[in-house]
Amino acid sequence: MEESRLLRFYGSVQGVGFRWTARGLADTHGVTGYVCNLPDGSLELLAEGEAGILDAFLAELQAEMGSYIARQTCSTYQPTKAYDSFSITH
């Protein structure tokens, strides 16, 4: 089943290649959505795809960038299907 997951990452997540890593992994897994820096120093990531694929994508992202993450939140929604790819937004 397809899902949309909105995550927020807190910690030392800006300036460490987090967005580029997320985009590369999303492309590898076929995940669509976006990632962006927020003014408070956190990151927002919206990922859409099959639940199992999202699980694998987020597990790999955690494995690569987990040392920078102090905490994260995640909300799950119905997919919007508004994204054709995964992008870094500003």
Residue pairs with C-beta under 8 A, 6 or more apart in sequence:
1 50
1 51
2 48
2 49
2 50
2 51
2 79
2 81
3 48
3 49
3 50
3 51
3 54
3 76
3 77
3 78
3 79
4 33
4 46
4 47
4 48
4 76
4 77
4 78
4 79
4 80
5 46
5 47
5 48
5 54
5 58
5 74
5 75
5 76
5 77
6 44
6 45
6 46
6 74
6 75
6 77
7 44
7 45
7 46
7 47
7 58
7 72
7 73
7 74
7 75
8 38
8 42
8 43
8 44
8 45
8 72
8 73
9 18
9 42
9 43
9 45
9 69
9 72
10 41
10 42
10 69
10 70
10 71
10 72
11 68
11 69
11 70
11 71
12 68
12 70
13 41
13 42
13 43
13 65
13 68
13 69
14 37
14 41
14 43
16 65
16 68
18 35
18 43
18 65
18 68
19 35
19 36
19 37
19 43
19 88
20 88
21 61
21 64
21 65
22 35
22 45
22 61
22 65
22 86
23 35
23 86
23 87
23 88
25 31
25 57
25 60
25 61
25 64
26 32
26 33
26 35
26 47
26 57
26 86
27 85
27 86
29 49
29 53
29 56
29 57
29 60
30 49
30 53
31 47
31 48
31 49
31 53
31 54
31 57
31 86
32 47
32 48
32 49
32 83
32 84
32 85
32 86
33 45
33 46
33 47
33 48
33 83
33 86
33 87
34 45
34 46
34 83
34 86
34 87
34 88
34 89
35 43
35 44
35 45
35 46
35 86
35 87
35 88
35 89
36 43
36 44
36 88
36 89
36 90
37 43
37 90
38 44
46 83
47 54
47 57
47 58
47 86
48 54
48 79
48 80
48 81
48 83
49 57
49 79
62 69
